[in-house]
């Protein structure tokens, strides 16, 4: 496993946001994301990809979050908070999600094309699943 191989005693940060409509590019490459408009304090977090636990009401889900400016797309967007929920396929526009950032996966990087980005996202998701399974993280909190 890459990243931190020890169970973190304390998670990185937490945030809340309303799911807003984005460009919907993630769904076209097989990774739909919930784009968050934060309604909590903006977290002090570096740009990158993280393993997260997401709360939709009282229902917890695991996921992968990208915090950054989407350099591969070079679309000039400000800092974005995008969450891909694992094993989830529902319309949640307008809903509030709580996101606990549990561990760092990698720094945000620019890829040559969408296919390279898709391959890396596959790896990020596999790593996240492995990490959550290995450490049995339930009820992350900060």
N, CA, C and O atoms as CSV, one atom per row, in Angstrom:
chain,resi,resn,atom,element,x,y,z
A,1,UNK,N,N,0.842,-1.186,0.000
A,1,UNK,CA,C,0.000,0.000,0.000
A,1,UNK,C,C,0.878,1.237,0.000
A,1,UNK,O,O,1.919,1.275,0.657
A,2,UNK,N,N,0.454,2.240,-0.736
A,2,UNK,CA,C,1.188,3.497,-0.680
A,2,UNK,C,C,0.572,4.371,0.389
A,2,UNK,O,O,-0.398,3.972,1.033
A,3,UNK,N,N,1.114,5.544,0.586
A,3,UNK,CA,C,0.552,6.436,1.608
A,3,UNK,C,C,0.950,5.967,2.992
A,3,UNK,O,O,1.978,5.313,3.166
A,4,UNK,N,N,0.148,6.296,3.956
A,4,UNK,CA,C,0.429,5.962,5.346
A,4,UNK,C,C,-0.011,4.534,5.624
A,4,UNK,O,O,-1.170,4.190,5.396
A,5,UNK,N,N,0.902,3.695,6.116
A,5,UNK,CA,C,0.580,2.301,6.383
A,5,UNK,C,C,0.232,2.048,7.844
A,5,UNK,O,O,0.205,0.894,8.273
A,6,UNK,N,N,-0.028,3.067,8.596
A,6,UNK,CA,C,-0.453,2.893,9.975
A,6,UNK,C,C,-1.812,3.550,10.148
A,6,UNK,O,O,-2.130,4.529,9.472
A,7,UNK,N,N,-2.599,3.014,11.042
A,7,UNK,CA,C,-3.911,3.595,11.283
A,7,UNK,C,C,-3.725,4.978,11.876
A,7,UNK,O,O,-2.977,5.162,12.836
A,8,UNK,N,N,-4.405,5.933,11.300
A,8,UNK,CA,C,-4.284,7.297,11.796
A,8,UNK,C,C,-5.079,7.433,13.083
A,8,UNK,O,O,-6.202,6.940,13.186
A,9,UNK,N,N,-4.501,8.091,14.045
A,9,UNK,CA,C,-5.185,8.317,15.319
A,9,UNK,C,C,-6.230,9.418,15.181
A,9,UNK,O,O,-7.232,9.441,15.895
A,10,UNK,N,N,-5.974,10.320,14.257
A,10,UNK,CA,C,-6.867,11.452,14.061
A,10,UNK,C,C,-6.966,11.692,12.559
A,10,UNK,O,O,-5.962,11.638,11.849
A,11,UNK,N,N,-8.163,11.954,12.082
A,11,UNK,CA,C,-8.355,12.179,10.665
A,11,UNK,C,C,-7.902,13.586,10.288
A,11,UNK,O,O,-7.633,14.417,11.156
A,12,UNK,N,N,-7.822,13.837,9.005
A,12,UNK,CA,C,-7.253,15.075,8.491
A,12,UNK,C,C,-8.177,16.264,8.739
A,12,UNK,O,O,-7.747,17.283,9.280
A,13,UNK,N,N,-9.439,16.140,8.347
A,13,UNK,CA,C,-10.392,17.237,8.536
A,13,UNK,C,C,-11.794,16.736,8.216
A,13,UNK,O,O,-11.978,15.597,7.787
A,14,UNK,N,N,-12.757,17.584,8.427
A,14,UNK,CA,C,-14.138,17.272,8.075
A,14,UNK,C,C,-14.747,18.501,7.423
A,14,UNK,O,O,-14.334,19.631,7.684
A,15,UNK,N,N,-15.733,18.264,6.573
A,15,UNK,CA,C,-16.424,19.358,5.903
A,15,UNK,C,C,-17.855,18.942,5.603
A,15,UNK,O,O,-18.176,17.754,5.573
A,16,UNK,N,N,-18.699,19.920,5.385
A,16,UNK,CA,C,-20.073,19.680,4.975
A,16,UNK,C,C,-20.350,20.524,3.751
A,16,UNK,O,O,-19.817,21.624,3.602
A,17,UNK,N,N,-21.188,19.999,2.880
A,17,UNK,CA,C,-21.531,20.762,1.697
A,17,UNK,C,C,-22.786,20.255,1.042
A,17,UNK,O,O,-23.235,19.134,1.283
A,18,UNK,N,N,-23.345,21.106,0.205
A,18,UNK,CA,C,-24.515,20.766,-0.586
A,18,UNK,C,C,-24.035,20.276,-1.948
A,18,UNK,O,O,-23.141,20.873,-2.547
A,19,UNK,N,N,-24.632,19.185,-2.435
A,19,UNK,CA,C,-24.256,18.631,-3.734
A,19,UNK,C,C,-24.836,19.525,-4.838
A,19,UNK,O,O,-26.047,19.730,-4.926
A,20,UNK,N,N,-23.939,20.043,-5.668
A,20,UNK,CA,C,-24.339,20.903,-6.774
A,20,UNK,C,C,-23.982,20.241,-8.100
A,20,UNK,O,O,-23.165,19.322,-8.149
A,21,UNK,N,N,-24.593,20.710,-9.153
A,21,UNK,CA,C,-24.321,20.167,-10.475
A,21,UNK,C,C,-22.985,20.700,-10.972
A,21,UNK,O,O,-22.724,21.902,-10.928
A,22,UNK,N,N,-22.154,19.796,-11.439
A,22,UNK,CA,C,-20.873,20.176,-12.028
A,22,UNK,C,C,-20.950,19.995,-13.535
A,22,UNK,O,O,-22.029,20.056,-14.125
A,23,UNK,N,N,-19.803,19.773,-14.148
A,23,UNK,CA,C,-19.757,19.551,-15.608
A,23,UNK,C,C,-20.203,18.141,-15.981
A,23,UNK,O,O,-20.425,17.846,-17.155
A,24,UNK,N,N,-20.331,17.279,-14.990
A,24,UNK,CA,C,-20.769,15.890,-15.163
A,24,UNK,C,C,-19.814,15.060,-16.015
A,24,UNK,O,O,-20.223,14.107,-16.678
A,25,UNK,N,N,-18.535,15.435,-15.987
A,25,UNK,CA,C,-17.524,14.690,-16.718
A,25,UNK,C,C,-17.224,13.356,-16.049
A,25,UNK,O,O,-16.988,12.357,-16.728
A,26,UNK,N,N,-17.234,13.337,-14.709
A,26,UNK,CA,C,-16.925,12.110,-13.980
A,26,UNK,C,C,-17.794,10.937,-14.401
A,26,UNK,O,O,-17.306,9.819,-14.563
A,27,UNK,N,N,-19.071,11.196,-14.576
A,27,UNK,CA,C,-19.969,10.104,-14.962
A,27,UNK,C,C,-19.653,9.573,-16.354
A,27,UNK,O,O,-19.894,8.397,-16.627
A,28,UNK,N,N,-19.111,10.421,-17.252
A,28,UNK,CA,C,-18.803,9.969,-18.607
A,28,UNK,C,C,-17.586,9.043,-18.635
A,28,UNK,O,O,-17.407,8.283,-19.586
A,29,UNK,N,N,-16.749,9.105,-17.596
A,29,UNK,CA,C,-15.587,8.210,-17.549
A,29,UNK,C,C,-15.759,7.129,-16.472
A,29,UNK,O,O,-14.808,6.431,-16.120
A,30,UNK,N,N,-16.984,7.005,-15.958
A,30,UNK,CA,C,-17.290,5.919,-15.029
A,30,UNK,C,C,-17.149,6.240,-13.556
A,30,UNK,O,O,-17.233,5.341,-12.719
A,31,UNK,N,N,-16.938,7.503,-13.222
A,31,UNK,CA,C,-16.755,7.898,-11.830
A,31,UNK,C,C,-17.603,9.127,-11.506
A,31,UNK,O,O,-17.070,10.232,-11.408
A,32,UNK,N,N,-18.913,8.951,-11.340
A,32,UNK,CA,C,-19.732,10.120,-11.003
A,32,UNK,C,C,-19.296,10.704,-9.667
A,32,UNK,O,O,-18.978,9.977,-8.726
A,33,UNK,N,N,-19.288,12.030,-9.605
A,33,UNK,CA,C,-18.873,12.686,-8.376
A,33,UNK,C,C,-19.964,13.615,-7.876
A,33,UNK,O,O,-20.754,14.162,-8.646
A,34,UNK,N,N,-19.979,13.772,-6.570
A,34,UNK,CA,C,-20.823,14.770,-5.922
A,34,UNK,C,C,-19.940,15.993,-5.738
A,34,UNK,O,O,-18.984,15.967,-4.963
A,35,UNK,N,N,-20.262,17.057,-6.449
A,35,UNK,CA,C,-19.519,18.310,-6.329
A,35,UNK,C,C,-20.109,19.086,-5.164
A,35,UNK,O,O,-21.315,19.334,-5.125
A,36,UNK,N,N,-19.268,19.468,-4.219
A,36,UNK,CA,C,-19.774,20.108,-3.011
A,36,UNK,C,C,-19.574,21.615,-3.021
A,36,UNK,O,O,-18.498,22.121,-3.342
A,37,UNK,N,N,-20.630,22.309,-2.663
A,37,UNK,CA,C,-20.546,23.721,-2.322
A,37,UNK,C,C,-20.503,23.740,-0.805
A,37,UNK,O,O,-21.509,23.478,-0.146
A,38,UNK,N,N,-19.342,24.050,-0.254
A,38,UNK,CA,C,-19.161,23.916,1.188
A,38,UNK,C,C,-20.036,24.887,1.966
A,38,UNK,O,O,-20.140,26.066,1.628
A,39,UNK,N,N,-20.665,24.364,3.016
A,39,UNK,CA,C,-21.413,25.213,3.944
A,39,UNK,C,C,-20.815,25.096,5.343
A,39,UNK,O,O,-21.447,25.438,6.343
A,40,UNK,N,N,-19.586,24.606,5.380
A,40,UNK,CA,C,-18.804,24.575,6.618
A,40,UNK,C,C,-17.575,25.435,6.368
A,40,UNK,O,O,-17.364,25.915,5.255
A,41,UNK,N,N,-16.779,25.626,7.385
A,41,UNK,CA,C,-15.524,26.340,7.174
A,41,UNK,C,C,-14.705,25.603,6.121
A,41,UNK,O,O,-14.705,24.373,6.066
A,42,UNK,N,N,-14.014,26.364,5.294
A,42,UNK,CA,C,-13.150,25.749,4.291
A,42,UNK,C,C,-12.013,25.050,5.029
A,42,UNK,O,O,-11.293,25.678,5.805
A,43,UNK,N,N,-11.852,23.755,4.788
A,43,UNK,CA,C,-10.827,23.013,5.530
A,43,UNK,C,C,-9.419,23.426,5.123
A,43,UNK,O,O,-9.170,23.817,3.983
A,44,UNK,N,N,-8.523,23.331,6.068
A,44,UNK,CA,C,-7.114,23.556,5.792
A,44,UNK,C,C,-6.554,22.220,5.328
A,44,UNK,O,O,-6.172,21.377,6.140
A,45,UNK,N,N,-6.509,22.039,4.023
A,45,UNK,CA,C,-6.114,20.758,3.451
A,45,UNK,C,C,-5.371,21.010,2.150
A,45,UNK,O,O,-5.734,21.897,1.377
A,46,UNK,N,N,-4.337,20.232,1.917
A,46,UNK,CA,C,-3.594,20.364,0.672
A,46,UNK,C,C,-4.420,19.814,-0.482
A,46,UNK,O,O,-5.329,19.009,-0.276
A,47,UNK,N,N,-4.104,20.248,-1.687
A,47,UNK,CA,C,-4.780,19.706,-2.851
A,47,UNK,C,C,-4.319,18.277,-3.066
A,47,UNK,O,O,-3.131,17.974,-2.956
A,48,UNK,N,N,-5.252,17.414,-3.369
A,48,UNK,CA,C,-4.900,16.023,-3.603
A,48,UNK,C,C,-6.108,15.125,-3.559
A,48,UNK,O,O,-7.253,15.577,-3.596
A,49,UNK,N,N,-5.825,13.838,-3.480
A,49,UNK,CA,C,-6.851,12.798,-3.467
A,49,UNK,C,C,-6.801,12.110,-2.108
A,49,UNK,O,O,-5.726,11.794,-1.599
A,50,UNK,N,N,-7.981,11.881,-1.526
A,50,UNK,CA,C,-8.079,11.373,-0.167
A,50,UNK,C,C,-9.137,10.281,-0.069
A,50,UNK,O,O,-10.121,10.281,-0.810
A,51,UNK,N,N,-8.918,9.348,0.860
A,51,UNK,CA,C,-9.944,8.386,1.238
A,51,UNK,C,C,-10.848,9.054,2.256
A,51,UNK,O,O,-10.365,9.674,3.204
A,52,UNK,N,N,-12.156,8.934,2.070
A,52,UNK,CA,C,-13.101,9.635,2.930
A,52,UNK,C,C,-14.237,8.722,3.370
A,52,UNK,O,O,-14.541,7.707,2.742
A,53,UNK,N,N,-14.844,9.125,4.468
A,53,UNK,CA,C,-16.111,8.538,4.858
A,53,UNK,C,C,-17.141,9.653,4.700
A,53,UNK,O,O,-16.959,10.767,5.193
A,54,UNK,N,N,-18.214,9.329,4.009
A,54,UNK,CA,C,-19.242,10.309,3.674
A,54,UNK,C,C,-20.523,9.950,4.418
A,54,UNK,O,O,-20.919,8.787,4.495
A,55,UNK,N,N,-21.149,10.974,4.957
A,55,UNK,CA,C,-22.410,10.762,5.670
A,55,UNK,C,C,-23.531,11.480,4.938
A,55,UNK,O,O,-23.512,12.699,4.768
A,56,UNK,N,N,-24.499,10.697,4.514
A,56,UNK,CA,C,-25.735,11.206,3.909
A,56,UNK,C,C,-26.794,10.982,4.970
A,56,UNK,O,O,-27.362,9.895,5.077
A,57,UNK,N,N,-27.053,12.009,5.746
A,57,UNK,CA,C,-27.874,11.813,6.936
A,57,UNK,C,C,-27.091,10.926,7.882
A,57,UNK,O,O,-25.925,11.194,8.171
A,58,UNK,N,N,-27.729,9.871,8.364
A,58,UNK,CA,C,-27.056,8.938,9.277
A,58,UNK,C,C,-26.385,7.790,8.527
A,58,UNK,O,O,-25.758,6.932,9.148
A,59,UNK,N,N,-26.509,7.764,7.201
A,59,UNK,CA,C,-25.977,6.659,6.408
A,59,UNK,C,C,-24.533,6.913,5.997
A,59,UNK,O,O,-24.255,7.881,5.289
A,60,UNK,N,N,-23.597,6.045,6.435
A,60,UNK,CA,C,-22.187,6.218,6.070
A,60,UNK,C,C,-21.840,5.486,4.772
A,60,UNK,O,O,-22.368,4.412,4.485
A,61,UNK,N,N,-20.955,6.086,4.008
A,61,UNK,CA,C,-20.428,5.497,2.779
A,61,UNK,C,C,-18.932,5.766,2.753
A,61,UNK,O,O,-18.454,6.724,3.361
A,62,UNK,N,N,-18.201,4.920,2.051
A,62,UNK,CA,C,-16.803,5.191,1.799
A,62,UNK,C,C,-16.689,5.869,0.442
A,62,UNK,O,O,-17.557,5.720,-0.419
A,63,UNK,N,N,-15.603,6.616,0.267
A,63,UNK,CA,C,-15.418,7.291,-1.003
A,63,UNK,C,C,-14.011,7.791,-1.187
A,63,UNK,O,O,-13.125,7.576,-0.360
A,64,UNK,N,N,-13.838,8.468,-2.307
A,64,UNK,CA,C,-12.576,9.090,-2.670
A,64,UNK,C,C,-12.899,10.537,-3.029
A,64,UNK,O,O,-13.826,10.804,-3.794
A,65,UNK,N,N,-12.134,11.460,-2.474
A,65,UNK,CA,C,-12.355,12.885,-2.724
A,65,UNK,C,C,-11.149,13.500,-3.406
A,65,UNK,O,O,-10.004,13.221,-3.053
A,66,UNK,N,N,-11.427,14.340,-4.386
A,66,UNK,CA,C,-10.377,15.168,-4.970
A,66,UNK,C,C,-10.612,16.603,-4.513
A,66,UNK,O,O,-11.695,17.162,-4.684
A,67,UNK,N,N,-9.580,17.174,-3.936
A,67,UNK,CA,C,-9.598,18.587,-3.562
A,67,UNK,C,C,-8.585,19.252,-4.470
A,67,UNK,O,O,-7.387,18.989,-4.369
A,68,UNK,N,N,-9.057,20.110,-5.354
A,68,UNK,CA,C,-8.092,20.744,-6.240
A,68,UNK,C,C,-8.701,21.527,-7.377
A,68,UNK,O,O,-9.872,21.906,-7.354
A,69,UNK,N,N,-7.859,21.758,-8.378
A,69,UNK,CA,C,-8.224,22.605,-9.506
A,69,UNK,C,C,-8.352,21.836,-10.818
A,69,UNK,O,O,-8.473,22.449,-11.878
A,70,UNK,N,N,-8.329,20.517,-10.765
A,70,UNK,CA,C,-8.544,19.665,-11.931
A,70,UNK,C,C,-7.576,20.002,-13.072
A,70,UNK,O,O,-8.021,20.379,-14.157
A,71,UNK,N,N,-6.266,19.875,-12.848
A,71,UNK,CA,C,-5.279,20.311,-13.844
A,71,UNK,C,C,-5.349,19.569,-15.177
A,71,UNK,O,O,-4.987,20.141,-16.205
A,72,UNK,N,N,-5.801,18.325,-15.193
A,72,UNK,CA,C,-5.899,17.591,-16.448
A,72,UNK,C,C,-6.929,18.251,-17.358
A,72,UNK,O,O,-6.758,18.283,-18.576
A,73,UNK,N,N,-7.991,18.771,-16.767
A,73,UNK,CA,C,-9.055,19.400,-17.546
A,73,UNK,C,C,-8.724,20.834,-17.908
A,73,UNK,O,O,-9.234,21.362,-18.897
A,74,UNK,N,N,-7.867,21.474,-17.108
A,74,UNK,CA,C,-7.441,22.843,-17.348
A,74,UNK,C,C,-8.630,23.738,-17.684
A,74,UNK,O,O,-8.603,24.499,-18.652
A,75,UNK,N,N,-9.686,23.629,-16.852
A,75,UNK,CA,C,-10.921,24.362,-17.128
A,75,UNK,C,C,-11.047,25.660,-16.341
A,75,UNK,O,O,-12.091,26.311,-16.380
A,76,UNK,N,N,-9.990,26.041,-15.626
A,76,UNK,CA,C,-9.979,27.322,-14.943
A,76,UNK,C,C,-10.909,27.424,-13.750
A,76,UNK,O,O,-11.154,28.523,-13.253
A,77,UNK,N,N,-11.433,26.303,-13.281
A,77,UNK,CA,C,-12.322,26.346,-12.129
A,77,UNK,C,C,-11.536,26.676,-10.864
A,77,UNK,O,O,-10.350,26.363,-10.758
A,78,UNK,N,N,-12.207,27.310,-9.911
A,78,UNK,CA,C,-11.551,27.520,-8.613
A,78,UNK,C,C,-11.407,26.170,-7.906
A,78,UNK,O,O,-11.787,25.132,-8.449
A,79,UNK,N,N,-10.876,26.193,-6.739
A,79,UNK,CA,C,-10.707,24.977,-5.945
A,79,UNK,C,C,-12.044,24.239,-5.847
A,79,UNK,O,O,-13.062,24.830,-5.488
A,80,UNK,N,N,-12.029,22.943,-6.170
A,80,UNK,CA,C,-13.253,22.152,-6.115
A,80,UNK,C,C,-13.112,21.034,-5.095
A,80,UNK,O,O,-12.007,20.608,-4.758
A,81,UNK,N,N,-14.253,20.572,-4.613
A,81,UNK,CA,C,-14.343,19.455,-3.669
A,81,UNK,C,C,-15.286,18.441,-4.309
A,81,UNK,O,O,-16.504,18.618,-4.290
A,82,UNK,N,N,-14.715,17.376,-4.875
A,82,UNK,CA,C,-15.493,16.378,-5.582
A,82,UNK,C,C,-15.366,15.040,-4.868
A,82,UNK,O,O,-14.265,14.604,-4.533
A,83,UNK,N,N,-16.506,14.393,-4.639
A,83,UNK,CA,C,-16.523,13.131,-3.906
A,83,UNK,C,C,-17.121,12.043,-4.785
A,83,UNK,O,O,-18.217,12.198,-5.322
A,84,UNK,N,N,-16.393,10.940,-4.928
A,84,UNK,CA,C,-16.933,9.742,-5.584
A,84,UNK,C,C,-17.263,8.753,-4.475
A,84,UNK,O,O,-16.371,8.291,-3.763
A,85,UNK,N,N,-18.543,8.430,-4.330
A,85,UNK,CA,C,-18.967,7.469,-3.310
A,85,UNK,C,C,-18.859,6.062,-3.892
A,85,UNK,O,O,-19.337,5.801,-4.996
A,86,UNK,N,N,-18.232,5.166,-3.148
A,86,UNK,CA,C,-18.052,3.797,-3.619
A,86,UNK,C,C,-19.375,3.043,-3.551
A,86,UNK,O,O,-20.129,3.165,-2.586
A,87,UNK,N,N,-19.640,2.264,-4.593
A,87,UNK,CA,C,-20.832,1.409,-4.630
A,87,UNK,C,C,-22.110,2.209,-4.402
A,87,UNK,O,O,-22.965,1.802,-3.616
A,88,UNK,N,N,-22.244,3.326,-5.074
A,88,UNK,CA,C,-23.373,4.230,-4.871
A,88,UNK,C,C,-23.799,4.789,-6.218
A,88,UNK,O,O,-22.962,5.184,-7.029
A,89,UNK,N,N,-25.112,4.819,-6.453
A,89,UNK,CA,C,-25.610,5.358,-7.718
A,89,UNK,C,C,-27.007,5.930,-7.517
A,89,UNK,O,O,-27.999,5.331,-7.931
A,90,UNK,N,N,-27.074,7.094,-6.879
A,90,UNK,CA,C,-28.353,7.758,-6.670
A,90,UNK,C,C,-28.211,9.235,-6.999
A,90,UNK,O,O,-27.113,9.790,-6.962
A,91,UNK,N,N,-29.324,9.857,-7.319
A,91,UNK,CA,C,-29.340,11.302,-7.568
A,91,UNK,C,C,-29.416,12.003,-6.217
A,91,UNK,O,O,-30.395,11.843,-5.487
A,92,UNK,N,N,-28.392,12.774,-5.884
A,92,UNK,CA,C,-28.363,13.437,-4.575
A,92,UNK,C,C,-28.169,14.948,-4.694
A,92,UNK,O,O,-27.759,15.602,-3.735
A,93,UNK,N,N,-28.463,15.503,-5.876
A,93,UNK,CA,C,-28.346,16.957,-6.030
A,93,UNK,C,C,-29.184,17.665,-4.975
A,93,UNK,O,O,-30.322,17.278,-4.708
A,94,UNK,N,N,-28.616,18.696,-4.383
A,94,UNK,CA,C,-29.321,19.486,-3.388
A,94,UNK,C,C,-29.240,18.942,-1.976
A,94,UNK,O,O,-29.661,19.611,-1.032
A,95,UNK,N,N,-28.708,17.744,-1.813
A,95,UNK,CA,C,-28.592,17.143,-0.482
A,95,UNK,C,C,-27.295,17.585,0.192
A,95,UNK,O,O,-26.314,17.923,-0.471
A,96,UNK,N,N,-27.314,17.573,1.529
A,96,UNK,CA,C,-26.113,17.884,2.291
A,96,UNK,C,C,-25.372,16.596,2.601
A,96,UNK,O,O,-25.968,15.603,3.018
A,97,UNK,N,N,-24.056,16.628,2.392
A,97,UNK,CA,C,-23.188,15.507,2.748
A,97,UNK,C,C,-22.174,15.980,3.769
A,97,UNK,O,O,-21.662,17.096,3.685
A,98,UNK,N,N,-21.889,15.122,4.731
A,98,UNK,CA,C,-20.779,15.339,5.644
A,98,UNK,C,C,-19.630,14.479,5.167
A,98,UNK,O,O,-19.825,13.303,4.859
A,99,UNK,N,N,-18.442,15.039,5.101
A,99,UNK,CA,C,-17.281,14.314,4.590
A,99,UNK,C,C,-16.171,14.374,5.621
A,99,UNK,O,O,-15.739,15.454,6.023
A,100,UNK,N,N,-15.711,13.205,6.045
A,100,UNK,CA,C,-14.568,13.114,6.944
A,100,UNK,C,C,-13.392,12.601,6.119
A,100,UNK,O,O,-13.432,11.498,5.573
A,101,UNK,N,N,-12.359,13.410,6.040
A,101,UNK,CA,C,-11.164,13.042,5.276
A,101,UNK,C,C,-10.305,12.169,6.184
A,101,UNK,O,O,-9.734,12.639,7.168
A,102,UNK,N,N,-10.227,10.887,5.830
A,102,UNK,CA,C,-9.579,9.898,6.696
A,102,UNK,C,C,-8.091,9.714,6.408
A,102,UNK,O,O,-7.303,9.570,7.343
A,103,UNK,N,N,-7.685,9.714,5.134
A,103,UNK,CA,C,-6.282,9.491,4.801
A,103,UNK,C,C,-5.957,10.052,3.422
A,103,UNK,O,O,-6.821,10.175,2.554
A,104,UNK,N,N,-4.676,10.388,3.250
A,104,UNK,CA,C,-4.161,10.937,1.993
A,104,UNK,C,C,-3.798,9.795,1.058
A,104,UNK,O,O,-3.188,8.814,1.483
A,105,UNK,N,N,-4.167,9.913,-0.207
A,105,UNK,CA,C,-3.803,8.910,-1.207
A,105,UNK,C,C,-2.650,9.420,-2.074
A,105,UNK,O,O,-1.637,8.739,-2.234
A,106,UNK,N,N,-2.813,10.621,-2.630
A,106,UNK,CA,C,-1.754,11.181,-3.489
A,106,UNK,C,C,-2.001,12.670,-3.699
A,106,UNK,O,O,-3.086,13.179,-3.415
A,107,UNK,N,N,-0.987,13.356,-4.196
A,107,UNK,CA,C,-1.130,14.760,-4.558
A,107,UNK,C,C,-1.893,14.852,-5.886
A,107,UNK,O,O,-1.884,13.923,-6.695
A,108,UNK,N,N,-2.543,15.984,-6.081
A,108,UNK,CA,C,-3.215,16.206,-7.360
A,108,UNK,C,C,-2.152,16.350,-8.441
A,108,UNK,O,O,-1.112,16.972,-8.223
A,109,UNK,N,N,-2.421,15.773,-9.605
A,109,UNK,CA,C,-1.447,15.855,-10.687
A,109,UNK,C,C,-2.152,15.982,-12.026
A,109,UNK,O,O,-3.334,15.663,-12.157
A,110,UNK,N,N,-1.414,16.450,-13.010
A,110,UNK,CA,C,-1.944,16.603,-14.361
A,110,UNK,C,C,-1.570,15.374,-15.183
A,110,UNK,O,O,-0.421,14.932,-15.187
A,111,UNK,N,N,-2.574,14.832,-15.880
A,111,UNK,CA,C,-2.352,13.676,-16.737
A,111,UNK,C,C,-2.411,14.128,-18.198
A,111,UNK,O,O,-2.965,15.183,-18.506
A,112,UNK,N,N,-1.840,13.329,-19.086
A,112,UNK,CA,C,-1.789,13.691,-20.507
A,112,UNK,C,C,-3.149,13.634,-21.189
A,112,UNK,O,O,-3.387,14.339,-22.170
A,113,UNK,N,N,-4.045,12.790,-20.668
A,113,UNK,CA,C,-5.361,12.660,-21.286
A,113,UNK,C,C,-6.336,12.032,-20.283
A,113,UNK,O,O,-5.940,11.604,-19.198
A,114,UNK,N,N,-7.604,11.985,-20.663
A,114,UNK,CA,C,-8.626,11.443,-19.760
A,114,UNK,C,C,-8.440,9.953,-19.503
A,114,UNK,O,O,-8.798,9.472,-18.428
A,115,UNK,N,N,-7.893,9.213,-20.455
A,115,UNK,CA,C,-7.675,7.782,-20.241
A,115,UNK,C,C,-6.652,7.555,-19.123
A,115,UNK,O,O,-6.843,6.677,-18.282
A,116,UNK,N,N,-5.566,8.342,-19.108
A,116,UNK,CA,C,-4.583,8.231,-18.024
A,116,UNK,C,C,-5.212,8.612,-16.683
A,116,UNK,O,O,-4.952,7.970,-15.666
A,117,UNK,N,N,-6.039,9.657,-16.688
A,117,UNK,CA,C,-6.742,10.064,-15.463
A,117,UNK,C,C,-7.645,8.937,-14.976
A,117,UNK,O,O,-7.665,8.624,-13.785
A,118,UNK,N,N,-8.388,8.331,-15.887
A,118,UNK,CA,C,-9.293,7.234,-15.524
A,118,UNK,C,C,-8.517,6.062,-14.917
A,118,UNK,O,O,-8.954,5.481,-13.924
A,119,UNK,N,N,-7.380,5.716,-15.501
A,119,UNK,CA,C,-6.565,4.620,-14.965
A,119,UNK,C,C,-6.093,4.937,-13.548
A,119,UNK,O,O,-6.075,4.059,-12.685
A,120,UNK,N,N,-5.710,6.201,-13.309
A,120,UNK,CA,C,-5.257,6.574,-11.973
A,120,UNK,C,C,-6.412,6.554,-10.975
A,120,UNK,O,O,-6.237,6.132,-9.832
A,121,UNK,N,N,-7.588,7.006,-11.398
A,121,UNK,CA,C,-8.747,6.976,-10.500
A,121,UNK,C,C,-9.082,5.534,-10.127
A,121,UNK,O,O,-9.431,5.259,-8.979
A,122,UNK,N,N,-8.980,4.613,-11.083
A,122,UNK,CA,C,-9.175,3.191,-10.773
A,122,UNK,C,C,-8.219,2.756,-9.664
A,122,UNK,O,O,-8.624,2.064,-8.730
A,123,UNK,N,N,-6.960,3.157,-9.765
A,123,UNK,CA,C,-5.955,2.807,-8.753
A,123,UNK,C,C,-6.281,3.458,-7.414
A,123,UNK,O,O,-6.143,2.831,-6.364
A,124,UNK,N,N,-6.718,4.728,-7.452
A,124,UNK,CA,C,-7.071,5.434,-6.215
A,124,UNK,C,C,-8.217,4.728,-5.495
A,124,UNK,O,O,-8.191,4.572,-4.274
A,125,UNK,N,N,-9.211,4.308,-6.251
A,125,UNK,CA,C,-10.368,3.621,-5.662
A,125,UNK,C,C,-9.946,2.270,-5.095
A,125,UNK,O,O,-10.359,1.903,-3.995
A,126,UNK,N,N,-9.132,1.535,-5.835
A,126,UNK,CA,C,-8.651,0.237,-5.335
A,126,UNK,C,C,-7.860,0.419,-4.048
A,126,UNK,O,O,-8.023,-0.351,-3.102
A,127,UNK,N,N,-7.007,1.433,-4.011
A,127,UNK,CA,C,-6.226,1.708,-2.806
A,127,UNK,C,C,-7.145,2.060,-1.639
A,127,UNK,O,O,-6.952,1.577,-0.523
A,128,UNK,N,N,-8.130,2.891,-1.898
A,128,UNK,CA,C,-9.062,3.301,-0.845
A,128,UNK,C,C,-9.823,2.094,-0.290
A,128,UNK,O,O,-9.949,1.938,0.925
A,129,UNK,N,N,-10.324,1.252,-1.177
A,129,UNK,CA,C,-11.037,0.043,-0.727
A,129,UNK,C,C,-10.133,-0.828,0.143
A,129,UNK,O,O,-10.542,-1.305,1.201
A,130,UNK,N,N,-8.901,-1.025,-0.320
A,130,UNK,CA,C,-7.940,-1.857,0.416
A,130,UNK,C,C,-7.658,-1.258,1.791
A,130,UNK,O,O,-7.615,-1.982,2.786
A,131,UNK,N,N,-7.469,0.044,1.851
A,131,UNK,CA,C,-7.168,0.724,3.104
A,131,UNK,C,C,-8.341,0.593,4.075
A,131,UNK,O,O,-8.157,0.224,5.234
A,132,UNK,N,N,-9.545,0.898,3.595
A,132,UNK,CA,C,-10.718,0.808,4.469
A,132,UNK,C,C,-10.930,-0.630,4.955
A,132,UNK,O,O,-11.302,-0.847,6.109
A,133,UNK,N,N,-10.697,-1.598,4.090
A,133,UNK,CA,C,-10.853,-3.005,4.489
A,133,UNK,C,C,-9.773,-3.412,5.495
A,133,UNK,O,O,-10.061,-4.082,6.487
A,134,UNK,N,N,-8.548,-3.007,5.234
A,134,UNK,CA,C,-7.433,-3.386,6.112
A,134,UNK,C,C,-7.602,-2.821,7.505
A,134,UNK,O,O,-7.363,-3.513,8.495
A,135,UNK,N,N,-8.014,-1.564,7.588
A,135,UNK,CA,C,-8.088,-0.914,8.883
A,135,UNK,C,C,-9.497,-0.864,9.474
A,135,UNK,O,O,-9.700,-0.348,10.573
A,136,UNK,N,N,-10.455,-1.398,8.743
A,136,UNK,CA,C,-11.834,-1.492,9.249
A,136,UNK,C,C,-12.304,-0.167,9.822
A,136,UNK,O,O,-12.866,-0.114,10.916
A,137,UNK,N,N,-12.070,0.888,9.082
A,137,UNK,CA,C,-12.450,2.220,9.563
A,137,UNK,C,C,-13.959,2.361,9.541
A,137,UNK,O,O,-14.588,2.243,8.489
A,138,UNK,N,N,-14.525,2.608,10.680
A,138,UNK,CA,C,-15.969,2.812,10.811
A,138,UNK,C,C,-16.168,4.038,11.687
A,138,UNK,O,O,-15.537,4.171,12.736
A,139,UNK,N,N,-17.037,4.921,11.257
A,139,UNK,CA,C,-17.359,6.085,12.078
A,139,UNK,C,C,-16.198,7.022,12.264
A,139,UNK,O,O,-15.919,7.465,13.379
A,140,UNK,N,N,-15.506,7.334,11.157
A,140,UNK,CA,C,-14.408,8.294,11.244
A,140,UNK,C,C,-14.894,9.565,11.907
A,140,UNK,O,O,-16.057,9.944,11.769
A,141,UNK,N,N,-14.016,10.208,12.611
A,141,UNK,CA,C,-14.352,11.504,13.196
A,141,UNK,C,C,-13.071,12.298,13.353
A,141,UNK,O,O,-11.970,11.747,13.331
A,142,UNK,N,N,-13.233,13.593,13.510
A,142,UNK,CA,C,-12.058,14.432,13.747
A,142,UNK,C,C,-12.155,15.038,15.123
A,142,UNK,O,O,-11.266,15.784,15.533
